[in-house]
């Protein structure tokens, strides 16, 4: 694969390129990170080591991997690790937050946001859920609104929520905020300390195996009840294996799900790589490729969904060509009838040009 990265090939860019070359060698033109990120070599090695050790009867300490992954995610989102719960699903964390709301509470969500983010609030049945267009979300917050729910970057088309405006509106009306960062963490500059709750699956832009997800909660734990608290939710987990837990963890760990340990064994290494490369460098790389694709689309007579400064590009009406592209060795997604291309650190200008060439053919 020709890694013709953007920018000069010296200094930090050269280091970036060398790290990516060492970790990734896709055999196709893979532009589908918004569905599933590629695993770096170091994560694959860690997974194999953990599996082989378990098969030999000498399993590695994968609980240490959970704690290392938690700490890495916390640093990426600029919060202390005591505020981060580790689990496997955004839907579970959305449900946990929904369950904490009082009957009749008003929740404002964005139209067509990802189902796992918003559906738990709808199935409660006794909440007042208002759904508004993404660009009107901040204006929709009003006195009495209890919670604003939104994905930082929209799964369907890559549009980025105006998080500063949403945060300001919520603060003005004393509402809480819940941000799903699944399509943003790893490339978009995020400070979870600005929001009450932030969740994310890590198998997309954070390059982890499926089964790794996180929830950031406030210092006061946000009024959440640990409804699914198992033994790992104890302050001393190995003393919490039988009967009711005497003392729940004093940190967000009380909201931990029993972890998919093999996933965390690999995920620990993936998160270390993201930190090593740096989110700023990743974002600059990803956005340069996305802008190249947008420009190429317009030269072909196609207009993408307006989503400036997003690593996800969605093209109305071209989703039907996803199968044809896959047969040509170009992996993208078909979402809501749109062709969705997602650009990440292992992609190159040659990948963009290959996609444009097939679309032009």
C-alpha atoms as one frame of an Amber mdcrd trajectory, in Angstrom:
protein
   0.000   0.000   0.000   1.341   3.417  -0.960   1.368   5.516   2.205   1.538
   8.918   0.515   0.646  10.880   3.623  -0.183  14.547   3.562   2.406  17.078
   4.635   6.221  17.127   4.583   8.017  13.847   5.229  10.227  15.053   8.037
   9.926  15.647  11.745   6.573  14.837  13.385   4.938  13.831  10.084   7.705
  11.334   9.377   7.237   9.867  12.863   3.492   9.661  12.261   4.008   7.920
   8.925   6.535   5.463  10.325   4.258   4.492  13.193   1.325   3.931  10.856
   3.440   1.880   8.456   4.523  -0.338  11.350   0.990  -0.912  12.596  -1.258
  -1.207   9.529  -1.103  -2.984   6.182  -4.646  -3.172   4.759  -5.000  -5.251
   1.615  -7.801  -3.116   0.212  -8.868   0.502   0.114 -10.506   0.630   3.527
 -12.601   3.761   4.068 -15.112   2.438   6.581 -13.770   3.341  10.014 -17.161
   4.783  10.986 -18.333   1.157  10.955 -15.220  -0.574  12.258 -11.679   0.623
  12.791  -8.730  -1.506  11.725  -6.759  -3.189  14.490  -3.131  -2.088  14.826
  -0.474  -4.792  14.850   0.290  -4.243  18.524  -3.343  -4.946  19.438  -3.378
  -8.095  17.313  -0.215  -9.310  19.053  -1.705  -8.617  22.482  -4.889 -10.484
  21.581  -2.946 -13.495  20.353  -0.792 -13.506  23.456  -3.847 -13.387  25.712
  -5.656 -16.148  23.798  -2.604 -18.399  23.698  -1.988 -17.872  27.399  -5.595
 -18.752  28.237  -5.424 -21.865  26.062  -2.270 -22.936  27.890  -3.912 -22.524
  31.300  -1.818 -19.510  32.256  -4.067 -16.516  31.506  -2.547 -13.060  31.597
  -3.798 -10.387  33.995  -6.344  -8.849  31.675  -7.945  -6.878  34.503  -4.754
  -4.828  34.445  -5.494  -4.200  30.754  -8.938  -2.850  31.684  -7.412  -0.369
  34.112  -4.736   0.710  31.625  -7.377   1.188  28.912  -9.568   3.182  31.307
  -6.632   5.446  32.152  -5.736   5.951  28.468  -9.301   6.865  27.534  -9.488
   9.265  30.475  -6.342  11.057  29.326  -7.614  11.308  25.755 -10.815  12.974
  26.987  -9.039  15.031  29.681 -10.748  13.695  32.785  -9.482  11.735  35.792
  -9.847   7.985  35.417 -12.022   7.853  38.539 -14.768   9.389  36.370 -14.624
   6.665  33.703 -16.636   3.443  33.720 -15.572   0.550  31.489 -18.024  -1.689
  29.678 -19.013  -2.850  26.235 -22.034  -0.909  24.962 -23.284   2.642  24.527
 -26.866   1.358  24.651 -26.297   0.057  28.188 -24.948   3.409  29.324 -27.758
   5.308  27.600 -30.190   3.036  29.429 -28.451   3.695  32.732 -28.816   7.453
  32.254 -32.429   7.109  31.089 -33.290   5.042  34.156 -32.020   7.790  36.464
 -34.456  10.422  35.168 -37.639  11.135  37.122 -41.026  10.387  35.582 -42.093
  13.159  33.205 -38.584  14.557  32.710 -38.030  16.325  29.396 -35.254  14.990
  27.155 -34.218  16.751  23.949 -32.581  14.651  21.243 -31.381  15.204  17.663
 -33.433  13.832  14.795 -32.038  10.650  13.238 -29.319  10.292  15.838 -27.911
   6.815  16.389 -30.475   4.440  17.880 -28.307   3.198  20.769 -27.896   6.783
  21.906 -31.549   7.843  21.922 -33.814   4.783  21.986 -33.422   4.012  25.727
 -35.067   7.368  26.452 -38.013   6.533  24.193 -38.651   3.071  25.639 -39.030
   4.472  29.154 -42.513   5.538  28.062 -42.932   8.052  30.885 -40.433  10.670
  29.706 -41.183  13.680  27.533 -38.796  13.165  24.609 -38.610  15.978  22.063
 -36.747  15.359  18.822 -35.494  18.326  16.815 -33.121  18.855  13.877 -29.456
  18.730  14.862 -28.844  22.379  14.010 -31.728  23.468  16.260 -30.763  21.411
  19.293 -29.307  24.284  21.339 -32.322  26.499  20.597 -34.667  23.710  21.712
 -33.347  23.679  25.292 -35.785  25.513  27.538 -36.749  25.900  31.198 -37.688
  22.466  32.482 -35.457  20.521  30.093 -33.715  17.853  32.148 -31.276  16.395
  29.636 -29.890  17.103  26.171 -28.722  14.008  24.258 -26.583  14.126  21.107
 -23.808  12.372  19.216 -20.772  14.594  18.769 -20.514  13.436  15.147 -23.523
  11.946  13.448 -23.178   8.330  12.358 -25.299   8.674   9.219 -23.569  11.630
   7.605 -20.726  12.972   9.745 -22.338  16.274  10.748 -20.778  17.669  13.899
 -22.982  18.943  16.696 -22.459  22.508  17.889 -21.337  21.300  21.286 -20.329
  24.710  22.705 -23.791  26.121  21.920 -25.529  23.050  23.338 -23.413  23.236
  26.474 -24.174  26.948  26.936 -27.922  26.423  26.462 -27.946  23.527  28.904
 -26.071  25.545  31.497 -28.468  28.469  31.092 -31.476  26.240  31.739 -29.837
  23.944  34.316 -30.123  20.887  32.083 -27.639  18.037  32.000 -25.800  16.992
  28.832 -25.114  13.525  27.443 -22.752  13.240  24.461 -22.084  10.048  22.502
 -18.518  10.374  21.218 -18.392   7.035  19.394 -17.892   8.671  15.976 -15.620
  11.395  17.305 -13.245  10.164  20.014  -9.873   9.580  18.400  -9.991  12.387
  15.833 -12.193  15.209  17.144 -10.882  17.466  19.910 -13.060  16.604  22.915
 -12.934  17.631  26.555 -15.358  15.425  28.461 -15.125  17.725  31.466 -17.450
  20.118  29.605 -20.374  17.668  29.736 -22.180  15.670  32.384 -22.021  12.313
  30.617 -19.928  11.142  27.665 -20.080   7.629  26.242 -18.168   5.982  23.411
 -17.647   2.599  21.870 -13.960   2.191  21.059 -14.062  -0.113  18.028 -14.246
   2.732  15.531 -11.796   5.655  15.611 -10.073   4.353  18.762  -9.139   1.141
  16.898 -10.057  -1.283  19.678 -11.659  -4.713  19.285 -15.431  -4.832  19.657
 -16.437  -5.110  23.297 -14.693  -1.976  24.618 -16.792   1.040  25.610 -16.565
   3.794  28.190 -18.796   6.192  30.110 -17.614   9.439  31.682 -19.694  10.635
  34.633 -19.507  13.780  36.814 -17.497  13.847  40.021 -20.742  13.416  41.965
 -21.598  10.380  39.762 -24.526  12.259  38.218 -27.297  10.706  40.291 -26.947
   7.384  38.461 -27.905   4.140  40.156 -25.647   1.141  39.436 -28.565  -0.988
  38.284 -26.426  -3.717  36.742 -23.738  -3.703  39.439 -21.958  -7.042  39.543
 -18.891  -8.077  41.476 -16.580  -5.785  39.473 -18.568  -2.801  40.795 -17.343
  -3.370  44.352 -14.731  -1.146  45.936 -12.777  -4.384  46.469 -14.000  -6.597
  43.605 -12.373  -9.836  44.726 -14.104  -9.442  48.099 -17.444  -8.815  46.339
 -18.016 -12.139  44.644 -20.796 -13.525  46.856 -24.000 -11.984  48.116 -24.769
  -8.273  48.128 -21.795  -5.954  47.723 -20.850  -4.391  51.043 -19.314  -1.300
  49.467 -19.738  -0.133  45.894 -16.755   1.443  44.207 -16.454   5.068  45.218
 -15.574   5.979  41.629 -17.281   5.525  38.251 -16.113   1.921  38.427 -19.391
   1.178  40.217 -20.930   1.428  36.734 -18.536  -1.067  35.152 -19.937  -3.980
  33.225 -18.108  -7.268  33.634 -15.502  -6.616  30.937 -14.832  -8.541  27.734
 -11.283  -9.182  28.847  -9.767 -10.286  25.558 -11.114  -7.141  23.904  -9.497
  -5.005  26.565  -6.196  -6.845  26.194  -6.058  -5.581  22.617  -7.811  -2.292
  23.313  -5.178  -1.234  25.815  -2.563  -1.273  23.047  -4.836   0.470  20.526
  -5.489   3.344  22.897  -1.770   3.649  23.579  -1.171   4.038  19.841  -3.804
   6.776  19.500  -2.140   8.643  22.354   1.302   8.120  20.833   0.239   9.520
  17.460  -1.742  12.346  19.060  -5.316  13.374  18.341  -4.221  16.700  16.832
  -2.036  14.969  14.225  -4.711  12.363  13.520  -7.365  15.050  13.042  -5.205
  17.058  10.642  -4.475  13.932   8.603  -8.082  12.732   8.534  -9.589  16.100
   7.635  -7.115  16.705   4.815  -8.215  13.445   3.199 -11.905  14.174   3.747
 -11.510  17.608   2.132  -9.693  16.031  -0.821 -12.617  13.677  -1.303 -15.180
  16.490  -1.073 -13.321  18.456  -3.739 -13.116  15.388  -5.972 -16.815  14.690
  -5.551 -17.716  18.168  -6.710 -15.543  17.751  -9.793 -17.655  14.667 -10.574
 -20.903  16.586 -10.100 -21.799  15.202  -6.655 -22.530  17.345  -3.614 -21.851
  15.741  -0.204 -23.918  16.416   2.895 -22.581  19.658   4.418 -20.351  18.543
   7.287 -17.353  20.878   7.443 -14.374  19.760   9.518 -15.645  16.188   9.699
 -13.666  13.035   8.915 -16.903  11.451   7.652 -18.218  12.309   4.194 -21.728
  11.284   3.146 -22.961  11.499  -0.449 -26.731  11.433  -1.094 -27.965   8.922
  -3.638 -24.732   6.972  -4.024 -25.305   4.370  -1.308 -26.545   1.977  -3.978
 -22.971   1.758  -5.301 -21.568   0.299  -2.088 -21.643  -3.273  -3.435 -19.938
  -2.272  -6.670 -17.241  -0.437  -4.722 -16.661  -3.417  -2.452 -16.203  -5.674
  -5.476 -13.568  -3.199  -6.692 -11.735  -3.479  -3.364 -12.991  -0.194  -1.917
 -14.821  -0.508   1.406 -17.339   2.196   2.301 -20.813   2.085   3.879 -24.380
   2.568   2.710 -26.230   4.552   5.357 -29.746   5.912   4.794 -29.199   5.673
   1.034 -26.021   7.740   1.229 -22.514   6.562   0.448 -20.493   7.124   3.609
 -16.706   7.289   3.503 -14.715   7.657   6.709 -11.057   8.713   6.657  -8.593
   7.748   9.354  -4.916   7.588  10.129  -4.142   4.548   7.942  -5.692   6.144
   4.840  -3.776   8.027   2.147  -4.320  10.339  -0.805  -4.099   7.259  -3.025
  -7.118   5.801  -1.180  -9.128   8.939  -1.871  -8.160   8.929  -5.528  -8.997
   5.227  -5.869 -12.501   5.840  -4.521 -12.998   8.772  -6.879 -11.741   6.740
  -9.836 -14.248   3.942  -9.207 -17.092   6.435  -8.740 -16.136   8.111 -12.021
 -16.043   4.814 -13.910
